[in-house]
């Protein structure tokens, strides 16, 4: 016989299961919504944290920067004299060849000048004739003055004789000067060295025709003083003020690898060449041993120290825009503060700042694009301040 209460118990059981299922579904929905809200909050916090850029701070180097300046130069003799003939004629002989050491006044060559010899002979004959005429005029004047006392001649005649004597004496002086001039020229038939040095060129030979005073062609000889050499360099404009007269440098040449020769700055043009933007300077290098050769290529090395009170920063920290040359610094509140600076020297990878920064400034090494004055930033490697957003290492996952 069946129990009539069984269907009622079954219906109650089914109702209880339905209620429990509804509660489970509701709890699941509520949990999902909460997870999504929490994930959305984390995503918003992560997004805000990512919006704050992270910057690296450059180290301010306050020690004076040392710049190694290497410039090409050309060696030149400290004294160099091209020797030309002062008389016309033919080379009779030459005494020295290239490479020979000579003393001041030493004969380098002799010139035969027959035309000059004849001119000198003629000048001496003219002088003798002028002296004889002057002697005769003097005797005539003396006689006239004697006859003047007896009224044998007039005063006018005596005055004329006196004037004639003065003219004849002036002719004698002119003839003497001409003879002295030709004698001096005759002395130039011996070509001599103007100073102690070395013969670096010889461009003549026996029998060669020489024209007096002609500098259009090659010099007969070139004598150079090679005990000291000059080195000519062209210094870029921004480095020229740092190179003072007397500054030390070193010179190296290809023929002596690994060897340097001390030098010092002797002169500066103190002007900038418009075409090259450089200043011409000359250095002196001792060459007592004769190792260096004039006309050769040389490399000049100089270490230039910067001025104290300057700071060096990476070149990437500079910002140049419509507001001028600036750097981005981070203030105490971790906000960007731009400062205008002036450059003392460009050291390649670093820039030496003359003004605009202090030792306490925190300079951004590489400012991000679009950074503006007052922007909030985070310093790389610094501990976050209380309440500051923390940058997430990865984007949070969204809930289902």
C-alpha positions in Angstrom: 0.0 0.0 0.0 1.6 3.3 -1.0 2.2 6.3 1.4 0.2 9.4 0.5 2.7 11.8 2.1 5.6 10.8 -0.2 4.7 13.2 -3.1 4.6 16.1 -0.7 8.0 15.3 0.7 9.4 15.0 -2.8 8.0 18.4 -3.8 9.5 20.0 -0.6 12.9 18.5 -1.4 12.8 19.8 -4.9 11.9 23.3 -3.7 14.8 23.2 -1.2 17.2 22.2 -4.0 15.9 25.1 -6.1 16.4 27.6 -3.4 19.9 26.4 -2.7 20.7 26.6 -6.4 19.3 30.2 -6.6 21.4 31.2 -3.6 24.5 29.6 -5.2 23.9 31.4 -8.5 23.4 34.7 -6.7 26.6 34.2 -4.7 28.5 33.4 -7.8 27.2 36.5 -9.6 28.0 38.7 -6.6 31.5 37.2 -6.4 32.1 37.8 -10.1 30.9 41.4 -9.9 33.2 42.1 -7.0 36.2 40.5 -8.7 35.6 42.6 -11.8 35.3 45.8 -9.7 38.5 45.0 -7.9 40.3 44.2 -11.1 39.0 47.5 -12.6 40.3 49.4 -9.6 43.7 47.7 -9.9 43.7 48.5 -13.7 42.9 52.1 -13.0 45.6 52.3 -10.4 48.1 50.6 -12.8 47.1 53.0 -15.6 47.6 56.0 -13.4 51.0 54.7 -12.3 52.1 54.1 -15.8 51.2 57.6 -16.8 54.0 58.9 -14.5 57.2 58.7 -16.5 60.3 57.2 -14.9 63.5 59.2 -15.5 67.2 58.6 -14.7 69.2 61.2 -12.9 72.6 62.3 -14.3 75.6 62.6 -12.1 76.9 66.2 -11.9 80.7 66.1 -12.3 82.2 69.2 -10.8 85.8 68.4 -11.5 87.3 70.4 -14.4 87.1 68.3 -17.5 90.3 67.5 -19.4 90.0 67.5 -23.2 92.6 65.7 -25.3 93.0 67.8 -28.4 94.8 66.2 -31.4 95.4 68.3 -34.4 97.4 67.9 -37.6 100.3 70.3 -38.1 103.1 71.1 -40.4 106.7 71.3 -39.4 108.6 74.4 -40.6 112.1 75.7 -40.0 112.3 78.4 -37.4 114.3 80.5 -39.9 114.3 79.9 -43.6 116.0 82.1 -46.2 115.8 81.6 -50.0 119.1 82.9 -51.4 118.9 84.9 -54.7 121.8 86.6 -56.5 122.2 90.3 -56.3 124.4 90.5 -59.5 123.9 89.1 -63.0 126.3 86.7 -64.3 127.2 83.0 -64.5 127.8 80.5 -61.6 131.6 80.0 -61.4 131.3 77.2 -58.8 129.3 76.2 -55.7 130.8 75.2 -52.4 128.0 73.3 -50.5 125.3 70.9 -51.4 122.0 70.0 -49.8 122.2 68.7 -46.2 125.4 70.6 -45.5 125.7 72.6 -42.3 126.9 76.2 -42.8 127.9 79.1 -40.7 126.8 82.7 -41.1 129.0 84.4 -43.8 130.2 81.1 -45.3 130.5 81.2 -49.1 127.9 79.0 -50.8 128.8 79.8 -54.4 130.7 82.3 -56.6 129.3 84.2 -59.5 131.3 85.6 -62.5 129.9 89.0 -63.4 131.9 90.5 -66.4 129.4 93.2 -67.0 129.7 94.4 -63.4 133.5 94.3 -63.6 133.4 96.6 -66.6 131.0 98.9 -65.0 133.2 99.2 -62.0 136.3 100.0 -64.2 134.3 102.7 -66.0 133.1 104.1 -62.7 136.6 104.3 -61.4 137.7 106.1 -64.6 134.9 108.6 -64.3 135.9 109.2 -60.8 139.5 109.9 -61.8 138.3 112.3 -64.6 136.0 114.1 -62.1 138.9 114.4 -59.6 141.2 115.9 -62.3 138.5 118.4 -63.4 138.0 119.4 -59.8 141.7 119.9 -59.3 142.0 122.1 -62.3 139.0 124.2 -61.2 140.6 124.6 -57.8 143.9 125.9 -59.4 142.0 128.2 -61.7 140.1 129.7 -58.8 143.3 130.2 -56.8 144.9 132.1 -59.7 141.9 134.2 -60.1 141.9 135.3 -56.5 145.6 136.3 -56.9 144.9 138.4 -59.9 141.8 140.0 -58.2 144.1 142.0 -56.0 145.7 143.7 -59.0 142.3 144.2 -60.7 143.5 141.9 -63.6 140.2 140.0 -63.3 136.8 141.0 -62.1 134.9 139.8 -59.1 132.4 138.2 -61.4 135.1 136.0 -63.0 136.2 134.8 -59.6 132.7 134.0 -58.5 132.2 131.9 -61.7 135.4 130.0 -61.1 134.3 129.3 -57.5 130.9 128.0 -58.7 132.6 125.8 -61.3 134.8 124.3 -58.6 131.8 123.4 -56.5 130.2 121.7 -59.5 133.3 119.7 -60.1 133.5 118.7 -56.5 129.9 117.5 -56.6 130.7 115.5 -59.7 133.6 113.9 -57.7 131.2 112.9 -54.9 128.7 111.4 -57.3 131.5 109.4 -59.0 132.7 108.2 -55.6 129.2 107.1 -54.6 128.8 105.2 -57.9 132.2 103.4 -57.4 131.2 102.5 -53.8 127.9 101.1 -55.1 129.5 99.0 -57.7 132.1 97.7 -55.2 129.3 96.7 -52.8 127.6 94.8 -55.7 130.9 93.2 -56.6 131.0 91.8 -53.1 127.7 89.9 -53.8 129.5 87.8 -56.4 130.2 85.6 -53.4 126.9 84.0 -52.3 127.0 83.6 -48.5 124.9 82.1 -45.8 122.8 84.7 -43.8 122.9 82.6 -40.6 124.0 79.3 -39.1 121.9 76.5 -40.5 121.5 73.8 -43.0 121.3 73.9 -46.8 117.9 72.4 -47.6 117.8 73.3 -51.3 120.3 73.9 -54.1 118.8 74.9 -57.5 121.8 76.0 -59.5 124.9 74.5 -61.1 128.2 75.6 -62.6 127.6 77.8 -65.7 124.0 78.6 -64.9 122.9 82.1 -66.0 121.9 84.2 -63.0 119.7 87.3 -63.2 120.1 89.9 -60.5 117.4 90.2 -57.9 115.0 87.8 -59.7 112.7 86.1 -57.2 110.3 84.8 -59.9 112.1 81.5 -60.3 113.8 79.1 -57.9 116.2 80.4 -55.3 119.8 79.4 -55.8 120.0 78.0 -52.3 117.6 77.7 -49.3 119.2 77.9 -45.9 117.1 76.8 -42.9 117.8 76.9 -39.2 116.6 73.5 -38.0 117.8 73.6 -34.4 114.2 74.7 -33.6 111.2 74.0 -35.7 107.8 75.7 -35.8 104.6 73.7 -35.9 101.6 75.4 -37.5 98.2 74.2 -36.4 94.6 75.4 -36.9 92.6 75.3 -33.7 88.8 75.1 -33.7 87.2 78.3 -32.4 85.7 76.8 -29.3 89.0 75.5 -28.1 91.2 78.5 -29.0 90.6 80.5 -25.8 91.7 77.5 -23.7 95.2 77.4 -25.5 97.3 80.1 -23.9 100.7 81.4 -25.1 103.3 79.2 -23.5 101.0 76.2 -23.1 102.8 72.8 -23.3 102.0 70.2 -25.9 103.6 67.1 -27.5 104.4 66.5 -31.1 104.6 63.1 -32.8 105.6 62.2 -36.4 105.0 59.1 -38.5 108.7 58.2 -38.9 109.1 57.8 -35.1 106.0 55.8 -33.9 105.6 55.8 -30.1 107.9 58.8 -29.7 106.9 62.3 -28.7 108.7 65.6 -28.7 107.9 68.4 -26.2 106.6 71.7 -27.6 105.1 74.9 -26.4 102.7 77.5 -27.9 104.7 80.5 -29.2 102.2 82.6 -31.1 98.5 82.9 -32.0 96.9 84.9 -34.8 94.1 85.8 -32.3 91.7 85.8 -35.2 89.2 83.3 -36.6 89.5 82.3 -40.3 86.1 82.8 -41.9 86.4 79.8 -44.2 87.5 77.2 -41.7 86.3 78.6 -38.4 89.8 78.0 -36.9 92.6 80.1 -35.3 96.1 79.8 -36.6 98.7 79.0 -33.9 102.4 78.2 -33.9 104.3 76.0 -31.6 108.1 75.7 -31.1 109.7 72.2 -30.8 113.4 71.7 -30.0 115.3 69.8 -32.7 118.8 70.0 -31.4 119.3 66.3 -32.3 118.1 67.0 -35.9 115.6 64.1 -35.8 112.7 66.2 -37.1 112.6 67.4 -40.7 111.1 70.7 -41.8 108.1 70.4 -44.2 107.0 67.1 -42.6 103.6 66.2 -41.2 103.1 66.2 -37.4 100.4 65.4 -34.9 100.0 67.8 -32.0 98.5 66.6 -28.8 97.4 68.9 -26.0 95.4 68.3 -22.8 93.1 71.2 -22.0 91.7 71.5 -18.5 88.4 73.2 -17.9 87.7 76.0 -15.4 86.7 75.2 -11.8 83.1 75.9 -10.8 81.7 74.2 -13.9 79.6 71.0 -14.2 79.7 68.2 -16.7 76.5 66.5 -17.8 75.7 64.0 -20.6 75.1 65.5 -24.0 71.7 63.7 -24.0 70.5 65.9 -21.1 70.4 69.0 -23.3 67.1 70.3 -24.7 67.2 72.9 -27.4 63.8 74.4 -28.5 62.2 77.8 -29.0 63.0 78.6 -25.3 66.7 78.2 -25.9 69.2 75.8 -24.4 67.8 74.1 -21.3 68.0 71.0 -19.1 65.2 69.3 -17.2 65.7 69.0 -13.4 63.6 67.2 -10.8 62.5 69.4 -7.9 61.9 68.3 -4.3 58.3 67.4 -5.1 59.4 65.1 -7.9 58.1 67.5 -10.6 60.0 68.7 -13.6 61.7 72.1 -13.5 63.4 73.4 -16.6 66.6 75.5 -16.2 68.3 77.6 -18.9 72.1 76.9 -19.1 75.1 78.1 -21.0 77.8 75.8 -22.4 81.5 76.3 -21.6 82.9 73.5 -23.8 81.8 70.6 -25.8 83.7 67.5 -24.7 82.1 65.0 -27.0 80.0 62.7 -24.9 79.8 65.3 -22.2 79.0 69.0 -22.1 80.7 71.4 -19.7 78.1 73.8 -18.3 79.3 77.3 -17.5 76.1 78.6 -15.7 72.6 77.7 -14.9 73.1 74.7 -12.5 74.0 74.1 -8.9 75.6 71.2 -7.1 72.2 70.1 -5.7 70.3 70.0 -9.0 69.0 66.6 -10.1 69.4 66.7 -13.9 67.4 64.3 -16.0 69.9 62.3 -18.1 67.5 61.7 -21.0 64.3 63.7 -20.9 61.3 61.9 -22.4 59.6 63.4 -25.5 56.8 65.7 -24.6 57.9 66.3 -21.0 56.8 69.7 -19.7 57.5 72.0 -16.8 55.6 70.8 -13.7 55.1 67.2 -14.9 55.2 64.5 -12.2 58.0 62.0 -12.7 59.5 59.1 -10.8 63.2 58.7 -10.3 64.6 55.4 -11.4 65.8 53.3 -8.5 64.4 55.7 -5.8 62.0 54.4 -3.1 58.4 55.5 -3.6 57.1 58.1 -1.2 54.1 57.1 1.0 50.8 57.4 -0.9 52.6 57.5 -4.3 51.3 55.1 -6.9 53.5 52.0 -7.5 54.3 51.0 -11.0 53.1 47.5 -11.7 55.5 45.1 -13.2 52.8 43.7 -15.4 49.3 44.6 -16.4 46.7 43.1 -14.0 44.4 40.4 -15.4 40.7 41.3 -15.6 38.2 39.1 -13.8 35.6 37.1 -15.6 
